[in-house]
């Protein structure tokens, strides 16, 4: 069993800064990897649009490829951290090393949680009440579209208490699932940890350092919002020249080129700090240059 280090709440901010520091060291190579993933995803969806019968299969393929791509980004940020160059081939390194199946298995907690919470919704609320809720939602949409004010009597009789309890359970399960996978991939890639042990270690580490996780999620949300709004402003100006469709496409690629490397770098730094992988490195919080 891996040793879990206790870190201060400020470590959450240090992980995010480490992600930005690694992106600063190799902005073009790391951003290029994220853009390649975006182009590949776009290509897959275009195939799905051209062949509607393949839509579900293509979406499923993208879901399966998600953990593999993020693992490739993790490999790239470690290359940068250790003074080597990040290359497009890094995206395939987890597959070449035989970690593909283990990384895909990290999707199972999300699938299991979705199935369990869906079943729990039917048990707690009931089919009739769910149908009533759907009817009320449609009526409120129709009233809003017509410019009217929804009648408060529409929501009378809805099981508000049970729905609120279910939403709280969903939030708790969502956090647990995210914690199970937060630093699971670095363990699988760099420590050859079994996938079940990696997810258990990740959950234990995040729960043990919940204050740092809270700070990280709060600051990451603010940072993503700031980057998104800043790039959206630039895209709005470009729309006057390039047109709205092309400008919005560029905005999405720019956002991905910044966010994905930063999140990968943050997960890498969190793994090093919470699971005892503290060696001199640019990703170590005490050595960050910003």
C-alpha atoms as one frame of an Amber mdcrd trajectory, in Angstrom:
protein
   0.000   0.000   0.000   1.378   3.385  -1.012   2.214   5.987   1.602  -0.110
   8.982   1.440   1.523  12.305   2.248  -0.438  14.980   4.061  -0.135  18.315
   2.237  -1.400  21.785   3.207  -4.433  23.355   1.575  -2.110  25.677  -0.364
  -0.795  22.631  -2.255  -3.915  22.840  -4.430  -2.739  26.213  -5.706   0.796
  24.883  -6.153  -0.423  22.068  -8.409  -2.200  24.522 -10.657   0.860  26.790
 -10.776   2.988  23.754 -11.624   0.730  23.047 -14.590   1.121  26.595 -15.879
   4.883  26.471 -15.257   5.263  23.308 -17.351   3.167  24.836 -20.141   5.365
  27.929 -20.003   8.487  25.789 -20.489   7.161  24.166 -23.687   4.077  26.068
 -24.853   4.149  25.076 -28.525   4.812  21.308 -28.149   2.262  20.840 -25.350
  -0.360  23.007 -27.023   0.202  21.109 -30.276  -0.631  17.806 -28.577  -3.913
  19.214 -27.285  -4.776  20.616 -30.710  -4.025  17.253 -32.325  -6.492  15.629
 -29.971  -9.060  18.288 -30.855  -8.549  17.718 -34.576  -8.824  13.963 -34.142
 -12.045  14.344 -32.154 -13.429  16.673 -34.802 -12.544  14.181 -37.530 -14.311
  11.375 -35.685 -17.441  13.492 -35.212 -17.445  14.504 -38.876 -17.426  10.821
 -39.800 -20.314  10.297 -37.393 -22.290  13.141 -38.978 -21.630  11.803 -42.469
 -22.630   8.286 -41.367 -25.495   8.657 -38.864 -25.547   4.911 -38.287 -22.047
   5.222 -36.832 -22.880   8.115 -34.480 -23.166   6.037 -31.322 -20.075   3.977
 -32.157 -17.986   7.099 -32.830 -19.090   8.743 -29.580 -18.234   5.548 -27.697
 -14.825   5.519 -29.368 -14.130   9.074 -28.220 -15.106   8.191 -24.656 -12.704
   5.247 -24.659  -9.932   7.360 -26.170 -10.269  10.098 -23.527  -8.172   8.415
 -20.785  -5.552   7.398 -23.368  -5.190  10.969 -24.593  -4.902  12.380 -21.077
  -2.290   9.746 -20.246  -0.358  10.835 -23.340  -0.484  14.425 -22.088   0.821
  13.242 -18.717   3.711  11.519 -20.454   4.471  14.699 -22.407   4.500  16.935
 -19.318   6.865  14.522 -17.582   9.180  14.691 -20.599   9.186  18.483 -20.325
   9.641  18.325 -16.559  12.717  16.114 -16.936  14.298  18.331 -19.583  13.317
  16.401 -22.697  11.159  17.441 -25.657   7.455  16.715 -25.907   6.535  15.189
 -29.280   3.287  14.004 -30.912   4.446  10.416 -30.406   3.989  10.928 -26.653
   0.237  10.575 -27.173   0.778   6.936 -28.172   3.312   6.085 -25.461   0.736
   4.677 -22.993  -0.492   2.299 -25.703   3.039   1.256 -26.647   3.799   0.525
 -22.985   0.756  -1.733 -22.675  -1.228   0.508 -20.324  -4.212   1.057 -22.626
  -6.554  -1.474 -20.993  -5.771  -0.286 -17.463  -6.403   3.333 -18.441  -9.721
   2.452 -20.095 -10.769   0.556 -16.959 -10.594   3.862 -15.062 -13.838   4.721
 -16.882 -15.701   1.930 -15.075 -16.386   3.906 -11.858 -18.077   6.614 -13.926
 -20.210   4.053 -15.752 -21.102   2.252 -12.532 -21.978   5.533 -10.814 -24.244
   6.579 -13.696 -26.096   3.254 -13.628 -26.470   3.219  -9.847 -27.632   6.827
  -9.608 -30.062   6.330 -12.496 -31.581   3.298 -10.772 -31.656   5.164  -7.458
 -33.592   8.006  -9.071 -36.342   5.617 -10.108 -36.398   4.031  -6.646 -36.474
   7.323  -4.736 -38.822   9.311  -6.977 -40.800   6.752  -8.944 -41.797   6.493
 -12.586 -45.041   8.461 -12.235 -43.370  11.386 -10.489 -40.577  11.446 -13.069
 -43.159  11.602 -15.847 -44.946  14.388 -13.975 -41.638  16.241 -13.615 -40.979
  15.911 -17.357 -44.475  17.235 -18.155 -44.011  20.220 -15.835 -40.633  21.002
 -17.413 -42.155  20.960 -20.914 -45.012  23.209 -19.817 -42.620  25.701 -18.228
 -40.502  25.745 -21.389 -43.571  26.410 -23.536 -44.705  29.229 -21.236 -41.225
  30.793 -21.236 -41.016  30.554 -25.043 -44.340  32.371 -25.290 -43.013  35.148
 -23.045 -45.240  34.322 -20.101 -44.528  33.739 -16.428 -44.621  30.140 -15.146
 -47.442  29.421 -12.717 -46.037  28.383  -9.296 -48.875  25.873  -9.005 -47.172
  23.775 -11.688 -44.525  22.600  -9.237 -46.984  21.735  -6.489 -46.957  18.065
  -5.707 -43.435  17.453  -6.988 -41.220  15.393  -4.623 -38.805  18.279  -4.010
 -37.277  16.746  -0.894 -36.499  13.418  -2.542 -35.129  15.155  -5.646 -32.881
  17.345  -3.501 -31.611  14.327  -1.588 -30.899  12.533  -4.874 -28.987  15.554
  -6.185 -26.880  15.650  -3.018 -26.091  11.958  -3.438 -25.147  12.582  -7.084
 -22.782  15.366  -6.015 -21.134  13.118  -3.399 -20.738  10.238  -5.866 -19.390
  12.605  -8.531 -16.693  13.855  -6.159 -15.765  10.304  -5.145 -15.459   9.184
  -8.773 -13.316  12.175  -9.680 -11.062  11.545  -6.706 -10.676   7.890  -7.723
  -9.189   8.940 -11.058  -7.438  12.223 -10.209  -3.951  10.726  -9.821  -4.665
   7.157 -10.929  -3.198   7.595 -14.415   0.272   8.791 -13.260   0.512   5.757
 -10.985  -0.376   3.394 -13.831   2.018   5.082 -16.261   5.052   5.798 -14.122
   4.809   3.320 -11.222   3.184   0.367 -13.026   0.567   0.245 -10.273  -2.387
  -2.080 -10.819  -5.428  -0.105 -11.934  -7.546  -1.074  -8.904  -4.746  -0.136
  -6.502  -4.144   3.100  -8.410  -7.782   4.164  -8.101  -7.876   3.204  -4.420
  -4.671   5.149  -3.744  -6.046   8.146  -5.630  -9.267   8.142  -3.610  -7.367
   7.791  -0.318  -4.907  10.549  -1.220  -7.617  12.999  -2.258  -9.772  12.245
   0.786  -6.747  12.619   3.076  -5.970  15.988   1.443  -9.509  17.209   0.832
  -8.655  20.818   1.677  -5.981  20.906  -1.032  -8.451  19.350  -3.481 -11.042
  21.998  -2.622  -8.549  24.792  -3.229  -7.404  23.192  -6.481 -10.917  22.806
  -7.904 -11.863  26.332  -6.879  -8.781  27.937  -8.441  -8.877  25.674 -11.508
 -12.478  26.714 -12.131 -11.547  30.382 -11.855  -8.513  29.933 -14.118 -10.469
  28.052 -16.783 -13.192  30.712 -16.686 -10.623  33.497 -17.046  -8.813  31.786
 -19.923 -12.118  30.994 -21.597 -13.439  34.542 -21.341 -10.149  36.075 -22.484
  -9.896  33.820 -25.522 -13.609  34.333 -26.241 -13.045  38.086 -26.376 -10.273
  37.584 -28.939 -12.516  35.181 -30.883 -15.276  37.813 -30.930 -12.882  40.260
 -32.574 -11.693  37.619 -35.054 -15.313  36.855 -35.922 -15.505  40.244 -37.612
 -12.808  39.109 -40.033 -13.047  35.312 -40.199 -16.742  34.792 -39.541 -18.402
  33.417 -36.403 -18.053  29.712 -37.225 -14.305  29.767 -37.828 -13.703  32.142
 -34.919 -15.591  29.893 -32.485 -13.660  26.876 -33.746 -10.380  28.674 -33.109
 -11.605  29.675 -29.650 -12.271  26.051 -28.722  -8.846  24.967 -29.939  -7.096
  27.760 -28.026  -8.990  26.889 -24.868  -8.059  23.219 -25.227  -4.423  24.086
 -26.004  -4.137  25.866 -22.652  -6.432  23.904 -20.356  -5.432  20.326 -21.193
  -1.648  20.729 -20.636  -2.254  22.689 -17.437  -4.598  20.050 -16.003  -2.191
  17.274 -16.974   0.691  19.152 -15.339  -1.386  19.746 -12.211  -2.297  16.051
 -11.919   1.362  15.126 -12.403   2.455  17.552  -9.660  -0.302  16.330  -7.320
   0.790  12.702  -7.831   4.401  13.551  -7.034   3.457  15.443  -3.890   0.720
  13.258  -2.410   2.299   9.873  -3.137   5.858  10.640  -2.146   7.353  11.279
  -5.581   9.216  14.361  -4.401  12.490  14.721  -6.279  14.041  17.971  -7.565
  11.960  18.999 -10.537  10.394  21.981 -12.237   7.011  20.517 -11.364   7.798
  20.507  -7.642   6.033  23.489  -6.085   9.149  24.841  -4.441  10.867  25.089
  -7.811   8.128  26.682  -9.900   9.062  29.584 -12.096   6.182  31.718 -13.297
